[in-house]
């Protein structure tokens, strides 16, 4: 089965995830949401599965540079709008396994999900 790995090409965590998948001979397609974009349906799916607080990368510089008003009173709808406007705010990587997704990269989680 082929999976889809969502993220940004230049991200160090993405490089670790791609290396892990390659070393374990996992077939996947890479979707760079910074250059190709991301659709609302995927963001809604990921937020419904993991919670918008997990999917929105609040530690990154893109989020930290936002005006305080944009950061105030966040909820899922507002978080999705921010991520659609600036995909760099999506936590990465997101590995779509078909029936579920993994957000972030932890080798143990990948091993368990793909065993």
Biopython code that builds the backbone (N, CA, C, O; Angstrom):
import numpy as np
from Bio.PDB.StructureBuilder import StructureBuilder

atoms = [
    (1, "UNK", "N", (0.846, -1.189, 0.000)),
    (1, "UNK", "CA", (0.000, 0.000, 0.000)),
    (1, "UNK", "C", (0.881, 1.239, 0.000)),
    (1, "UNK", "O", (1.915, 1.271, 0.668)),
    (2, "UNK", "N", (0.476, 2.257, -0.746)),
    (2, "UNK", "CA", (1.213, 3.504, -0.785)),
    (2, "UNK", "C", (0.550, 4.514, 0.142)),
    (2, "UNK", "O", (-0.673, 4.653, 0.153)),
    (3, "UNK", "N", (1.350, 5.202, 0.902)),
    (3, "UNK", "CA", (0.888, 6.205, 1.841)),
    (3, "UNK", "C", (1.248, 7.589, 1.305)),
    (3, "UNK", "O", (1.972, 7.714, 0.318)),
    (4, "UNK", "N", (0.730, 8.629, 1.972)),
    (4, "UNK", "CA", (1.068, 9.993, 1.584)),
    (4, "UNK", "C", (1.696, 10.679, 2.793)),
    (4, "UNK", "O", (1.133, 10.691, 3.887)),
    (5, "UNK", "N", (2.867, 11.245, 2.567)),
    (5, "UNK", "CA", (3.571, 11.999, 3.596)),
    (5, "UNK", "C", (3.432, 13.484, 3.255)),
    (5, "UNK", "O", (3.909, 13.942, 2.217)),
    (6, "UNK", "N", (2.773, 14.223, 4.146)),
    (6, "UNK", "CA", (2.554, 15.656, 3.955)),
    (6, "UNK", "C", (3.559, 16.439, 4.777)),
    (6, "UNK", "O", (3.848, 16.094, 5.923)),
    (7, "UNK", "N", (4.091, 17.500, 4.179)),
    (7, "UNK", "CA", (5.008, 18.348, 4.922)),
    (7, "UNK", "C", (5.680, 19.353, 4.023)),
    (7, "UNK", "O", (5.169, 19.713, 2.963)),
    (8, "UNK", "N", (6.853, 19.803, 4.473)),
    (8, "UNK", "CA", (7.646, 20.799, 3.764)),
    (8, "UNK", "C", (9.016, 20.191, 3.499)),
    (8, "UNK", "O", (9.642, 19.619, 4.392)),
    (9, "UNK", "N", (9.462, 20.321, 2.279)),
    (9, "UNK", "CA", (10.690, 19.662, 1.844)),
    (9, "UNK", "C", (11.901, 19.982, 2.713)),
    (9, "UNK", "O", (12.663, 19.075, 3.049)),
    (10, "UNK", "N", (12.100, 21.240, 3.083)),
    (10, "UNK", "CA", (13.327, 21.667, 3.759)),
    (10, "UNK", "C", (13.342, 21.421, 5.273)),
    (10, "UNK", "O", (14.358, 21.671, 5.921)),
    (11, "UNK", "N", (12.262, 20.949, 5.832)),
    (11, "UNK", "CA", (12.157, 20.763, 7.283)),
    (11, "UNK", "C", (13.022, 19.594, 7.758)),
    (11, "UNK", "O", (13.003, 18.521, 7.156)),
    (12, "UNK", "N", (13.775, 19.803, 8.833)),
    (12, "UNK", "CA", (14.642, 18.748, 9.369)),
    (12, "UNK", "C", (13.851, 17.528, 9.840)),
    (12, "UNK", "O", (14.272, 16.393, 9.612)),
    (13, "UNK", "N", (12.715, 17.750, 10.490)),
    (13, "UNK", "CA", (11.895, 16.631, 10.946)),
    (13, "UNK", "C", (11.360, 15.843, 9.756)),
    (13, "UNK", "O", (11.248, 14.618, 9.810)),
    (14, "UNK", "N", (11.034, 16.551, 8.689)),
    (14, "UNK", "CA", (10.582, 15.872, 7.467)),
    (14, "UNK", "C", (11.694, 14.986, 6.917)),
    (14, "UNK", "O", (11.445, 13.857, 6.494)),
    (15, "UNK", "N", (12.904, 15.497, 6.923)),
    (15, "UNK", "CA", (14.040, 14.715, 6.412)),
    (15, "UNK", "C", (14.211, 13.441, 7.223)),
    (15, "UNK", "O", (14.492, 12.384, 6.660)),
    (16, "UNK", "N", (14.044, 13.528, 8.543)),
    (16, "UNK", "CA", (14.154, 12.342, 9.402)),
    (16, "UNK", "C", (13.061, 11.334, 9.061)),
    (16, "UNK", "O", (13.322, 10.135, 8.966)),
    (17, "UNK", "N", (11.842, 11.823, 8.879)),
    (17, "UNK", "CA", (10.724, 10.936, 8.559)),
    (17, "UNK", "C", (10.928, 10.262, 7.201)),
    (17, "UNK", "O", (10.698, 9.062, 7.056)),
    (18, "UNK", "N", (11.355, 11.036, 6.216)),
    (18, "UNK", "CA", (11.577, 10.474, 4.872)),
    (18, "UNK", "C", (12.705, 9.452, 4.897)),
    (18, "UNK", "O", (12.608, 8.407, 4.254)),
    (19, "UNK", "N", (13.766, 9.742, 5.630)),
    (19, "UNK", "CA", (14.873, 8.795, 5.751)),
    (19, "UNK", "C", (14.391, 7.505, 6.404)),
    (19, "UNK", "O", (14.724, 6.411, 5.948)),
    (20, "UNK", "N", (13.602, 7.635, 7.475)),
    (20, "UNK", "CA", (13.084, 6.450, 8.167)),
    (20, "UNK", "C", (12.232, 5.613, 7.210)),
    (20, "UNK", "O", (12.406, 4.397, 7.129)),
    (21, "UNK", "N", (11.320, 6.251, 6.495)),
    (21, "UNK", "CA", (10.453, 5.523, 5.566)),
    (21, "UNK", "C", (11.273, 4.848, 4.470)),
    (21, "UNK", "O", (11.006, 3.701, 4.109)),
    (22, "UNK", "N", (12.263, 5.552, 3.943)),
    (22, "UNK", "CA", (13.116, 4.973, 2.896)),
    (22, "UNK", "C", (13.908, 3.775, 3.425)),
    (22, "UNK", "O", (13.997, 2.744, 2.758)),
    (23, "UNK", "N", (14.480, 3.912, 4.618)),
    (23, "UNK", "CA", (15.263, 2.820, 5.196)),
    (23, "UNK", "C", (14.409, 1.595, 5.492)),
    (23, "UNK", "O", (14.906, 0.470, 5.458)),
    (24, "UNK", "N", (13.138, 1.804, 5.781)),
    (24, "UNK", "CA", (12.222, 0.693, 6.063)),
    (24, "UNK", "C", (11.429, 0.271, 4.827)),
    (24, "UNK", "O", (10.480, -0.508, 4.918)),
    (25, "UNK", "N", (11.831, 0.790, 3.684)),
    (25, "UNK", "CA", (11.241, 0.431, 2.388)),
    (25, "UNK", "C", (9.718, 0.574, 2.371)),
    (25, "UNK", "O", (8.994, -0.293, 1.881)),
    (26, "UNK", "N", (9.264, 1.693, 2.921)),
    (26, "UNK", "CA", (7.833, 2.004, 2.924)),
    (26, "UNK", "C", (7.546, 2.845, 1.685)),
    (26, "UNK", "O", (8.193, 3.867, 1.453)),
    (27, "UNK", "N", (6.577, 2.409, 0.898)),
    (27, "UNK", "CA", (6.195, 3.119, -0.319)),
    (27, "UNK", "C", (5.286, 4.294, 0.055)),
    (27, "UNK", "O", (4.249, 4.109, 0.692)),
    (28, "UNK", "N", (5.689, 5.502, -0.348)),
    (28, "UNK", "CA", (4.888, 6.678, -0.026)),
    (28, "UNK", "C", (5.075, 7.737, -1.109)),
    (28, "UNK", "O", (6.074, 7.763, -1.827)),
    (29, "UNK", "N", (4.081, 8.599, -1.194)),
    (29, "UNK", "CA", (4.168, 9.777, -2.058)),
    (29, "UNK", "C", (4.371, 10.973, -1.139)),
    (29, "UNK", "O", (3.811, 11.017, -0.044)),
    (30, "UNK", "N", (5.165, 11.937, -1.576)),
    (30, "UNK", "CA", (5.414, 13.132, -0.773)),
    (30, "UNK", "C", (4.587, 14.295, -1.312)),
    (30, "UNK", "O", (4.612, 14.583, -2.509)),
    (31, "UNK", "N", (3.863, 14.952, -0.430)),
    (31, "UNK", "CA", (3.040, 16.117, -0.775)),
    (31, "UNK", "C", (3.595, 17.314, -0.017)),
    (31, "UNK", "O", (3.451, 17.403, 1.202)),
    (32, "UNK", "N", (4.228, 18.231, -0.734)),
    (32, "UNK", "CA", (4.794, 19.439, -0.127)),
    (32, "UNK", "C", (3.694, 20.485, -0.053)),
    (32, "UNK", "O", (3.359, 21.112, -1.058)),
    (33, "UNK", "N", (3.129, 20.675, 1.140)),
    (33, "UNK", "CA", (1.998, 21.594, 1.223)),
    (33, "UNK", "C", (2.416, 23.060, 1.238)),
    (33, "UNK", "O", (1.564, 23.948, 1.212)),
    (34, "UNK", "N", (3.703, 23.316, 1.278)),
    (34, "UNK", "CA", (4.131, 24.705, 1.143)),
    (34, "UNK", "C", (4.124, 25.115, -0.333)),
    (34, "UNK", "O", (3.756, 26.244, -0.659)),
    (35, "UNK", "N", (4.526, 24.211, -1.219)),
    (35, "UNK", "CA", (4.559, 24.552, -2.647)),
    (35, "UNK", "C", (3.279, 24.162, -3.372)),
    (35, "UNK", "O", (2.878, 24.854, -4.308)),
    (36, "UNK", "N", (2.624, 23.074, -2.969)),
    (36, "UNK", "CA", (1.426, 22.585, -3.649)),
    (36, "UNK", "C", (0.147, 23.061, -2.965)),
    (36, "UNK", "O", (-0.904, 23.155, -3.599)),
    (37, "UNK", "N", (0.240, 23.359, -1.673)),
    (37, "UNK", "CA", (-0.941, 23.752, -0.917)),
    (37, "UNK", "C", (-1.591, 22.566, -0.229)),
    (37, "UNK", "O", (-1.154, 21.424, -0.370)),
    (38, "UNK", "N", (-2.624, 22.857, 0.504)),
    (38, "UNK", "CA", (-3.367, 21.821, 1.229)),
    (38, "UNK", "C", (-4.848, 22.181, 1.147)),
    (38, "UNK", "O", (-5.205, 23.357, 1.076)),
    (39, "UNK", "N", (-5.684, 21.186, 1.157)),
    (39, "UNK", "CA", (-7.114, 21.469, 1.057)),
    (39, "UNK", "C", (-7.785, 21.406, 2.424)),
    (39, "UNK", "O", (-7.295, 20.774, 3.359)),
    (40, "UNK", "N", (-8.911, 22.076, 2.500)),
    (40, "UNK", "CA", (-9.679, 22.150, 3.745)),
    (40, "UNK", "C", (-10.095, 20.760, 4.231)),
    (40, "UNK", "O", (-10.092, 20.501, 5.435)),
    (41, "UNK", "N", (-10.449, 19.870, 3.312)),
    (41, "UNK", "CA", (-10.923, 18.539, 3.711)),
    (41, "UNK", "C", (-9.860, 17.786, 4.515)),
    (41, "UNK", "O", (-10.175, 17.165, 5.530)),
    (42, "UNK", "N", (-8.608, 17.839, 4.066)),
    (42, "UNK", "CA", (-7.549, 17.163, 4.820)),
    (42, "UNK", "C", (-7.354, 17.803, 6.187)),
    (42, "UNK", "O", (-7.239, 17.099, 7.190)),
    (43, "UNK", "N", (-7.316, 19.123, 6.236)),
    (43, "UNK", "CA", (-7.142, 19.795, 7.530)),
    (43, "UNK", "C", (-8.274, 19.457, 8.488)),
    (43, "UNK", "O", (-8.036, 19.216, 9.671)),
    (44, "UNK", "N", (-9.504, 19.437, 7.986)),
    (44, "UNK", "CA", (-10.638, 19.087, 8.844)),
    (44, "UNK", "C", (-10.523, 17.654, 9.338)),
    (44, "UNK", "O", (-10.786, 17.373, 10.508)),
    (45, "UNK", "N", (-10.129, 16.747, 8.447)),
    (45, "UNK", "CA", (-9.958, 15.340, 8.825)),
    (45, "UNK", "C", (-8.902, 15.207, 9.926)),
    (45, "UNK", "O", (-9.119, 14.529, 10.930)),
    (46, "UNK", "N", (-7.754, 15.868, 9.720)),
    (46, "UNK", "CA", (-6.670, 15.767, 10.700)),
    (46, "UNK", "C", (-7.066, 16.385, 12.033)),
    (46, "UNK", "O", (-6.769, 15.828, 13.090)),
    (47, "UNK", "N", (-7.738, 17.536, 11.988)),
    (47, "UNK", "CA", (-8.172, 18.202, 13.222)),
    (47, "UNK", "C", (-9.228, 17.377, 13.948)),
    (47, "UNK", "O", (-9.216, 17.303, 15.176)),
    (48, "UNK", "N", (-10.130, 16.762, 13.212)),
    (48, "UNK", "CA", (-11.145, 15.917, 13.839)),
    (48, "UNK", "C", (-10.516, 14.686, 14.477)),
    (48, "UNK", "O", (-10.980, 14.212, 15.514)),
    (49, "UNK", "N", (-9.455, 14.168, 13.854)),
    (49, "UNK", "CA", (-8.793, 12.964, 14.374)),
    (49, "UNK", "C", (-7.886, 13.277, 15.562)),
    (49, "UNK", "O", (-7.873, 12.533, 16.543)),
    (50, "UNK", "N", (-7.132, 14.363, 15.485)),
    (50, "UNK", "CA", (-6.098, 14.642, 16.486)),
    (50, "UNK", "C", (-6.368, 15.869, 17.346)),
    (50, "UNK", "O", (-5.720, 16.048, 18.378)),
    (51, "UNK", "N", (-7.311, 16.716, 16.944)),
    (51, "UNK", "CA", (-7.543, 17.989, 17.619)),
    (51, "UNK", "C", (-6.719, 19.075, 16.948)),
    (51, "UNK", "O", (-5.559, 18.853, 16.603)),
    (52, "UNK", "N", (-7.311, 20.248, 16.760)),
    (52, "UNK", "CA", (-6.609, 21.325, 16.070)),
    (52, "UNK", "C", (-5.366, 21.759, 16.833)),
    (52, "UNK", "O", (-4.408, 22.250, 16.236)),
    (53, "UNK", "N", (-5.379, 21.577, 18.174)),
    (53, "UNK", "CA", (-4.232, 21.975, 18.983)),
    (53, "UNK", "C", (-2.984, 21.163, 18.620)),
    (53, "UNK", "O", (-1.864, 21.655, 18.761)),
    (54, "UNK", "N", (-3.171, 19.936, 18.159)),
    (54, "UNK", "CA", (-2.052, 19.086, 17.742)),
    (54, "UNK", "C", (-1.611, 19.441, 16.326)),
    (54, "UNK", "O", (-0.413, 19.450, 16.040)),
    (55, "UNK", "N", (-2.540, 19.728, 15.451)),
    (55, "UNK", "CA", (-2.239, 19.961, 14.038)),
    (55, "UNK", "C", (-1.628, 21.346, 13.808)),
    (55, "UNK", "O", (-0.770, 21.502, 12.940)),
    (56, "UNK", "N", (-2.053, 22.332, 14.561)),
    (56, "UNK", "CA", (-1.516, 23.688, 14.414)),
    (56, "UNK", "C", (-0.170, 23.787, 15.126)),
    (56, "UNK", "O", (-0.075, 23.548, 16.330)),
    (57, "UNK", "N", (0.853, 24.136, 14.382)),
    (57, "UNK", "CA", (2.205, 24.259, 14.939)),
    (57, "UNK", "C", (2.371, 25.652, 15.547)),
    (57, "UNK", "O", (2.729, 26.607, 14.857)),
    (58, "UNK", "N", (2.103, 25.747, 16.853)),
    (58, "UNK", "CA", (2.203, 27.039, 17.526)),
    (58, "UNK", "C", (3.631, 27.360, 17.958)),
    (58, "UNK", "O", (3.905, 28.475, 18.401)),
    (59, "UNK", "N", (4.538, 26.402, 17.837)),
    (59, "UNK", "CA", (5.934, 26.626, 18.239)),
    (59, "UNK", "C", (6.759, 27.257, 17.121)),
    (59, "UNK", "O", (7.839, 27.788, 17.379)),
    (60, "UNK", "N", (6.274, 27.207, 15.895)),
    (60, "UNK", "CA", (7.036, 27.694, 14.753)),
    (60, "UNK", "C", (7.050, 29.211, 14.646)),
    (60, "UNK", "O", (6.213, 29.899, 15.231)),
    (61, "UNK", "N", (8.002, 29.711, 13.899)),
    (61, "UNK", "CA", (8.148, 31.162, 13.741)),
    (61, "UNK", "C", (6.961, 31.782, 13.003)),
    (61, "UNK", "O", (6.587, 32.921, 13.284)),
    (62, "UNK", "N", (6.372, 31.050, 12.071)),
    (62, "UNK", "CA", (5.233, 31.603, 11.322)),
    (62, "UNK", "C", (4.097, 31.954, 12.272)),
    (62, "UNK", "O", (3.510, 33.031, 12.165)),
    (63, "UNK", "N", (3.781, 31.054, 13.201)),
    (63, "UNK", "CA", (2.709, 31.324, 14.167)),
    (63, "UNK", "C", (3.113, 32.428, 15.131)),
    (63, "UNK", "O", (2.308, 33.306, 15.442)),
    (64, "UNK", "N", (4.337, 32.391, 15.600)),
    (64, "UNK", "CA", (4.791, 33.380, 16.586)),
    (64, "UNK", "C", (4.800, 34.797, 16.019)),
    (64, "UNK", "O", (4.673, 35.764, 16.770)),
    (65, "UNK", "N", (4.950, 34.929, 14.693)),
    (65, "UNK", "CA", (4.968, 36.254, 14.060)),
    (65, "UNK", "C", (3.570, 36.835, 13.849)),
    (65, "UNK", "O", (3.439, 37.999, 13.473)),
    (66, "UNK", "N", (2.532, 36.046, 14.084)),
    (66, "UNK", "CA", (1.171, 36.543, 13.903)),
    (66, "UNK", "C", (0.865, 37.661, 14.895)),
    (66, "UNK", "O", (1.455, 37.734, 15.973)),
    (67, "UNK", "N", (-0.062, 38.525, 14.512)),
    (67, "UNK", "CA", (-0.560, 39.558, 15.423)),
    (67, "UNK", "C", (-1.279, 38.853, 16.577)),
    (67, "UNK", "O", (-1.849, 37.775, 16.406)),
    (68, "UNK", "N", (-1.241, 39.482, 17.749)),
    (68, "UNK", "CA", (-1.914, 38.907, 18.911)),
    (68, "UNK", "C", (-3.393, 38.668, 18.641)),
    (68, "UNK", "O", (-3.968, 37.693, 19.124)),
    (69, "UNK", "N", (-4.007, 39.559, 17.871)),
    (69, "UNK", "CA", (-5.437, 39.416, 17.562)),
    (69, "UNK", "C", (-5.703, 38.134, 16.777)),
    (69, "UNK", "O", (-6.745, 37.502, 16.953)),
    (70, "UNK", "N", (-4.762, 37.747, 15.909)),
    (70, "UNK", "CA", (-4.944, 36.514, 15.135)),
    (70, "UNK", "C", (-4.787, 35.275, 16.016)),
    (70, "UNK", "O", (-5.375, 34.232, 15.728)),
    (71, "UNK", "N", (-4.007, 35.382, 17.074)),
    (71, "UNK", "CA", (-3.776, 34.250, 17.976)),
    (71, "UNK", "C", (-4.868, 34.128, 19.045)),
    (71, "UNK", "O", (-5.019, 33.077, 19.668)),
    (72, "UNK", "N", (-5.617, 35.194, 19.250)),
    (72, "UNK", "CA", (-6.624, 35.223, 20.317)),
    (72, "UNK", "C", (-7.849, 34.391, 19.946)),
    (72, "UNK", "O", (-8.231, 34.296, 18.780)),
    (73, "UNK", "N", (-8.440, 33.802, 20.953)),
    (73, "UNK", "CA", (-9.709, 33.068, 20.810)),
    (73, "UNK", "C", (-9.673, 32.026, 19.696)),
    (73, "UNK", "O", (-10.625, 31.905, 18.926)),
    (74, "UNK", "N", (-8.587, 31.283, 19.610)),
    (74, "UNK", "CA", (-8.496, 30.258, 18.571)),
    (74, "UNK", "C", (-9.463, 29.122, 18.840)),
    (74, "UNK", "O", (-9.659, 28.706, 19.982)),
    (75, "UNK", "N", (-10.056, 28.634, 17.783)),
    (75, "UNK", "CA", (-10.850, 27.416, 17.810)),
    (75, "UNK", "C", (-10.521, 26.662, 16.522)),
    (75, "UNK", "O", (-9.678, 27.108, 15.743)),
    (76, "UNK", "N", (-11.164, 25.547, 16.298)),
    (76, "UNK", "CA", (-10.820, 24.736, 15.133)),
    (76, "UNK", "C", (-11.030, 25.494, 13.822)),
    (76, "UNK", "O", (-10.183, 25.425, 12.932)),
    (77, "UNK", "N", (-12.127, 26.202, 13.691)),
    (77, "UNK", "CA", (-12.407, 26.923, 12.443)),
    (77, "UNK", "C", (-11.336, 27.981, 12.166)),
    (77, "UNK", "O", (-10.860, 28.102, 11.037)),
    (78, "UNK", "N", (-10.960, 28.741, 13.189)),
    (78, "UNK", "CA", (-9.941, 29.775, 13.011)),
    (78, "UNK", "C", (-8.579, 29.153, 12.726)),
    (78, "UNK", "O", (-7.827, 29.653, 11.890)),
    (79, "UNK", "N", (-8.264, 28.067, 13.418)),
    (79, "UNK", "CA", (-6.979, 27.384, 13.203)),
    (79, "UNK", "C", (-6.879, 26.867, 11.765)),
    (79, "UNK", "O", (-5.828, 26.987, 11.136)),
    (80, "UNK", "N", (-7.958, 26.299, 11.248)),
    (80, "UNK", "CA", (-7.965, 25.801, 9.869)),
    (80, "UNK", "C", (-7.757, 26.954, 8.892)),
    (80, "UNK", "O", (-7.012, 26.811, 7.923)),
    (81, "UNK", "N", (-8.401, 28.088, 9.131)),
    (81, "UNK", "CA", (-8.210, 29.247, 8.243)),
    (81, "UNK", "C", (-6.751, 29.712, 8.255)),
    (81, "UNK", "O", (-6.199, 30.040, 7.206)),
    (82, "UNK", "N", (-6.129, 29.742, 9.431)),
    (82, "UNK", "CA", (-4.720, 30.120, 9.521)),
    (82, "UNK", "C", (-3.839, 29.149, 8.742)),
    (82, "UNK", "O", (-2.936, 29.572, 8.021)),
    (83, "UNK", "N", (-4.097, 27.841, 8.885)),
    (83, "UNK", "CA", (-3.284, 26.824, 8.206)),
    (83, "UNK", "C", (-3.502, 26.842, 6.695)),
    (83, "UNK", "O", (-2.567, 26.589, 5.934)),
    (84, "UNK", "N", (-4.720, 27.136, 6.255)),
    (84, "UNK", "CA", (-4.972, 27.257, 4.816)),
    (84, "UNK", "C", (-4.207, 28.445, 4.242)),
    (84, "UNK", "O", (-3.641, 28.362, 3.152)),
    (85, "UNK", "N", (-4.194, 29.547, 4.982)),
    (85, "UNK", "CA", (-3.521, 30.757, 4.516)),
    (85, "UNK", "C", (-1.999, 30.606, 4.542)),
    (85, "UNK", "O", (-1.302, 31.123, 3.669)),
    (86, "UNK", "N", (-1.492, 29.891, 5.552)),
    (86, "UNK", "CA", (-0.052, 29.718, 5.699)),
    (86, "UNK", "C", (0.247, 28.276, 6.112)),
    (86, "UNK", "O", (0.342, 27.981, 7.303)),
    (87, "UNK", "N", (0.394, 27.383, 5.145)),
    (87, "UNK", "CA", (0.606, 25.964, 5.443)),
    (87, "UNK", "C", (1.824, 25.678, 6.322)),
    (87, "UNK", "O", (1.917, 24.594, 6.898)),
    (88, "UNK", "N", (2.751, 26.619, 6.436)),
    (88, "UNK", "CA", (3.897, 26.427, 7.334)),
    (88, "UNK", "C", (3.447, 26.241, 8.782)),
    (88, "UNK", "O", (4.213, 25.750, 9.612)),
    (89, "UNK", "N", (2.223, 26.628, 9.084)),
    (89, "UNK", "CA", (1.713, 26.481, 10.449)),
    (89, "UNK", "C", (1.163, 25.084, 10.734)),
    (89, "UNK", "O", (0.710, 24.821, 11.848)),
    (90, "UNK", "N", (1.194, 24.193, 9.757)),
    (90, "UNK", "CA", (0.734, 22.823, 9.977)),
    (90, "UNK", "C", (1.893, 22.028, 10.562)),
    (90, "UNK", "O", (3.001, 22.039, 10.026)),
    (91, "UNK", "N", (1.627, 21.341, 11.665)),
    (91, "UNK", "CA", (2.664, 20.492, 12.261)),
    (91, "UNK", "C", (3.070, 19.449, 11.233)),
    (91, "UNK", "O", (2.239, 18.976, 10.459)),
    (92, "UNK", "N", (4.328, 19.096, 11.227)),
    (92, "UNK", "CA", (4.809, 18.150, 10.242)),
    (92, "UNK", "C", (5.733, 17.136, 10.871)),
    (92, "UNK", "O", (6.338, 17.358, 11.920)),
    (93, "UNK", "N", (5.814, 16.025, 10.191)),
    (93, "UNK", "CA", (5.035, 15.597, 9.036)),
    (93, "UNK", "C", (3.663, 15.065, 9.443)),
    (93, "UNK", "O", (3.396, 14.798, 10.614)),
    (94, "UNK", "N", (2.812, 14.924, 8.442)),
    (94, "UNK", "CA", (1.549, 14.195, 8.607)),
    (94, "UNK", "C", (1.639, 13.009, 7.654)),
    (94, "UNK", "O", (1.765, 13.183, 6.442)),
    (95, "UNK", "N", (1.574, 11.812, 8.207)),
    (95, "UNK", "CA", (1.623, 10.596, 7.404)),
    (95, "UNK", "C", (0.223, 10.016, 7.329)),
    (95, "UNK", "O", (-0.335, 9.588, 8.339)),
    (96, "UNK", "N", (-0.342, 10.002, 6.131)),
    (96, "UNK", "CA", (-1.690, 9.472, 5.909)),
    (96, "UNK", "C", (-1.579, 7.997, 5.579)),
    (96, "UNK", "O", (-1.028, 7.611, 4.548)),
    (97, "UNK", "N", (-2.115, 7.177, 6.476)),
    (97, "UNK", "CA", (-2.058, 5.721, 6.317)),
    (97, "UNK", "C", (-3.354, 5.171, 5.720)),
    (97, "UNK", "O", (-3.534, 3.956, 5.647)),
    (98, "UNK", "N", (-4.240, 6.044, 5.300)),
    (98, "UNK", "CA", (-5.519, 5.604, 4.728)),
    (98, "UNK", "C", (-6.615, 5.621, 5.774)),
    (98, "UNK", "O", (-7.555, 6.410, 5.676)),
    (99, "UNK", "N", (-6.502, 4.756, 6.779)),
    (99, "UNK", "CA", (-7.535, 4.671, 7.817)),
    (99, "UNK", "C", (-7.234, 5.573, 9.009)),
    (99, "UNK", "O", (-8.104, 5.791, 9.852)),
    (100, "UNK", "N", (-6.022, 6.094, 9.088)),
    (100, "UNK", "CA", (-5.649, 7.014, 10.158)),
    (100, "UNK", "C", (-4.427, 7.812, 9.723)),
    (100, "UNK", "O", (-3.821, 7.531, 8.689)),
    (101, "UNK", "N", (-4.076, 8.811, 10.526)),
    (101, "UNK", "CA", (-2.889, 9.617, 10.241)),
    (101, "UNK", "C", (-2.002, 9.678, 11.475)),
    (101, "UNK", "O", (-2.456, 9.502, 12.606)),
    (102, "UNK", "N", (-0.729, 9.933, 11.224)),
    (102, "UNK", "CA", (0.232, 10.199, 12.294)),
    (102, "UNK", "C", (0.695, 11.636, 12.124)),
    (102, "UNK", "O", (1.043, 12.046, 11.017)),
    (103, "UNK", "N", (0.705, 12.408, 13.209)),
    (103, "UNK", "CA", (1.152, 13.802, 13.165)),
    (103, "UNK", "C", (2.445, 13.902, 13.957)),
    (103, "UNK", "O", (2.523, 13.468, 15.106)),
    (104, "UNK", "N", (3.462, 14.482, 13.323)),
    (104, "UNK", "CA", (4.779, 14.544, 13.946)),
    (104, "UNK", "C", (5.548, 13.274, 13.618)),
    (104, "UNK", "O", (4.992, 12.325, 13.066)),
    (105, "UNK", "N", (6.836, 13.263, 13.962)),
    (105, "UNK", "CA", (7.640, 12.080, 13.681)),
    (105, "UNK", "C", (8.274, 11.542, 14.952)),
    (105, "UNK", "O", (9.078, 12.210, 15.602)),
    (106, "UNK", "N", (7.890, 10.312, 15.290)),
    (106, "UNK", "CA", (8.537, 9.554, 16.353)),
    (106, "UNK", "C", (8.751, 8.157, 15.772)),
    (106, "UNK", "O", (7.789, 7.475, 15.419)),
    (107, "UNK", "N", (10.012, 7.733, 15.673)),
    (107, "UNK", "CA", (10.285, 6.421, 15.071)),
    (107, "UNK", "C", (9.453, 5.285, 15.664)),
    (107, "UNK", "O", (8.996, 4.406, 14.934)),
    (108, "UNK", "N", (9.253, 5.298, 16.983)),
    (108, "UNK", "CA", (8.472, 4.225, 17.615)),
    (108, "UNK", "C", (7.027, 4.204, 17.125)),
    (108, "UNK", "O", (6.445, 3.138, 16.924)),
    (109, "UNK", "N", (6.451, 5.399, 16.933)),
    (109, "UNK", "CA", (5.063, 5.473, 16.437)),
    (109, "UNK", "C", (4.977, 4.971, 14.995)),
    (109, "UNK", "O", (4.031, 4.267, 14.638)),
    (110, "UNK", "N", (5.966, 5.332, 14.164)),
    (110, "UNK", "CA", (5.980, 4.854, 12.789)),
    (110, "UNK", "C", (6.133, 3.339, 12.770)),
    (110, "UNK", "O", (5.445, 2.652, 12.015)),
    (111, "UNK", "N", (7.023, 2.824, 13.591)),
    (111, "UNK", "CA", (7.267, 1.376, 13.652)),
    (111, "UNK", "C", (5.981, 0.630, 14.031)),
    (111, "UNK", "O", (5.611, -0.362, 13.403)),
    (112, "UNK", "N", (5.311, 1.135, 15.072)),
    (112, "UNK", "CA", (4.093, 0.476, 15.543)),
    (112, "UNK", "C", (2.984, 0.538, 14.492)),
    (112, "UNK", "O", (2.277, -0.448, 14.283)),
    (113, "UNK", "N", (2.827, 1.681, 13.832)),
    (113, "UNK", "CA", (1.744, 1.842, 12.863)),
    (113, "UNK", "C", (2.000, 1.067, 11.582)),
    (113, "UNK", "O", (1.053, 0.640, 10.920)),
    (114, "UNK", "N", (3.258, 0.878, 11.222)),
    (114, "UNK", "CA", (3.586, 0.250, 9.945)),
    (114, "UNK", "C", (4.057, -1.197, 10.069)),
    (114, "UNK", "O", (4.449, -1.818, 9.082)),
    (115, "UNK", "N", (4.016, -1.724, 11.286)),
    (115, "UNK", "CA", (4.471, -3.107, 11.499)),
    (115, "UNK", "C", (3.533, -4.107, 10.864)),
    (115, "UNK", "O", (3.768, -5.312, 10.949)),
]
sb = StructureBuilder()
sb.init_structure("model")
sb.init_model(0)
sb.init_chain("A")
sb.init_seg("    ")
for serial, (resi, resn, name, xyz) in enumerate(atoms, 1):
    if name == "N":
        sb.init_residue(resn, " ", resi, " ")
    sb.init_atom(name, np.array(xyz, "f"), 0.0, 1.0, " ", f" {name:<3s}", serial, name[0])
structure = sb.get_structure()
